[in-house]
Each structure stands twice: as C-alpha cells, then as structure tokens.
Amino acid sequence: MTEKIQSIGLPSRSFLEKAFQDFNFIASGWGYAGGTHETESFLHYMNASLLPNAICRHFYAPSFTLDNICIDGSFGHSGCDGDAGGPLVLAPEVEDQNQFSSNWILVGIQSLVPQLGCEERWPTLYTRVSSYLDWIEEKTAISIED
C-alpha cells in the first residue's frame, strides 16, 4: 500500500436492503472524456448519486435486474467507453460510517455505459457488489460482515 494506493472495504450484507438515494458516491475511470475516443492517461472521478430502480429499469430494460444500481447522468456526467469495471464507492462522509469496516466502501462495478454517448445525460449501470458477497466470500475466504 502507498499513500495513493489503498485497499477498499467491501459492503456488509445489510447493503442488499439499502436504496442509498441520499448517500454520496464517487465514480471513477480511465475512459473517454470530452467526446474523444481515446482512453485517458489520468484517472477521472465524479461525485454521483443513485437513481431509483424504476428509473434505471426505464433506461436499461431488459438488462436491469435487482443486482444492478444506476448513477444519475442528468448533470451531464456519466460513465463512458473505457470505464467498464471501474468502481462506484461510498464516500466516507456518510453519517453512519462507523458501521463500515473501512472509510471507503466498494458498492458497484461499472457494467454498462450509455449507448448514445457519455454526454447524453443517461444513467450509468453498475453491478451491485452486495449481491455477490457469498461468491466473494467463497472464492477469497474473506469473512463478510452481516
């Protein structure tokens, strides 16, 4: 570990039941920016808020399932080509952060970007990490909190 490279906490199983509409998140990636089709040489990040499942389903049916979460793209920022696999993390300013095992929690992994382009104000679809905690525990032998 270094000052710039740190581990990130996994969510507890209680994250399966959370909607997270009022929480602060940060999305990051190395993907395209500014309408170019070249990956970036530095990491981009943005503040993000989640959308209700019904809105995600409207944009991403039939791909959207309860194993997904979406971030709001209506402010002109969203994931882009080249960002797939990037993290969506719960920012440490959360009021009840004492329940977490780390200041930063990995909540999602980017799986789909807007088909119309990054600047079209569409949401970005993420895989919900808490839906795969049993698999992570089985494959890594990391003990996951309830």
N, C-alpha and C positions, 0 to 999 in steps of 0.2 A: 504494500500500500504506500501511496505517496500523498502529498498534500492535495493533488489534483485527481488522483485515482483512489476511490474508496469503495468499500462494499456497500450494498444496499439491502435494506430489510425486506423480507417477504411479508405479505399481509397475513393476518390471522384468519382462521376460518370464519370469524364473525363478519368479515368483509363481504361474504356472499350475500348477506342480507342488507347491505348498505346501498343507498341510492347515490350518495355523495354529491347531490346537486349544490350544496353550499360550501364545498371544500375547495381549497386552492391546489392546483396541479401544475406541473411543468412537463411539457413535451419537448423532446429534443431529437435531433437527427442531422445527418450529413447530406441530406437530399438536395434536390434542385431548389434554387431560390431566385426570385426576381424574373421568372419566365424563361430562364435558361434551361438547357437540358444537359448540364454538366454538374456532377456532384461537387460539393464544396470542399475546400481544403481546411475549413474550420467548422466546429460544431455550432449549429444554430439551436436556440431554445426559445420557448414562448410560454407565457402564462396561459393556462387553459381552464375551462370549466366544462363540466359534463352536461350532456343533454339527457332528458328523459328517454326511456326505452321506446316509447311510442314515436317520438320524432326520429330516432335512429332507424327504426323499422321502416318508416316512410321513405327514407333515403336509400336504405340498403336491403330492402326485402328482395328476394327471399334469403339473402346471405346472413342477415342479422339473426342472432339467437341470444338467449339469456347468458351465454358465455362471452358476450361482447359488451363493450361500452363505447360511447362516442364522445368526442370532444366537439364543442361548438366552433364552427368555422365562420360564423356570421360577422365576425370582426375583421375579416379579410386575412386571417392567418389559419393555416391548416397544414396537415402533413402533406408531403409531396413525394413524387417518384424519388427513390433512393433513400427514403426514410424508413422503409419497411423493416421491422424488427427493432425499431427504436423504442425507448422506454417512455411510459407515462408514469410519473412519480407523484406521490402525495407530498406536498411541500411541508416542511417542518413547522410552519406557523399554526398548524391545526391546534385548536384549543385543547383537545383531549389526547395530545400526543404521548402522554405518559403510558397509555395502554400499548404502545408500539414498542417493538424490540430495537428499533433504530430510528434516527431522526427522519430519514427518507425511506419511503415505502414504495416498492415497485407494484403498481396497481394494474398496469396494462402494457401490452406489447403490440406495437402498430402492425396491423394486418391488411388494411385496405385504405387507399387514399382516394380522394375524389376523382372519378373518371373524367370529368370535364376540365380538370386542371386545378392547380393549387389556389389560384386567385378567385375561384368561383363561389367562395363562401359556403361550401358544403362541409358537413362534419367529416371527421376522420375516424375510422373504425379501429378499435383496439380489441385484442383478446384479453379477457378478464383473467388475470393471474390467479385470483382466488378460486376460480373454477377448476384449476389444475393442481391444487395443493396436494391432494392424495398422490397424484402421479409424481410430483416433485419430491415428496417425502419418500416414495417407493424407490425412485431412481437415484436419489442422492444420500439417503439415510439422514437427512436434516430433519430434526424434530420440529413440526409446525405447531404453533400455539392454537388453542381453540379460541 
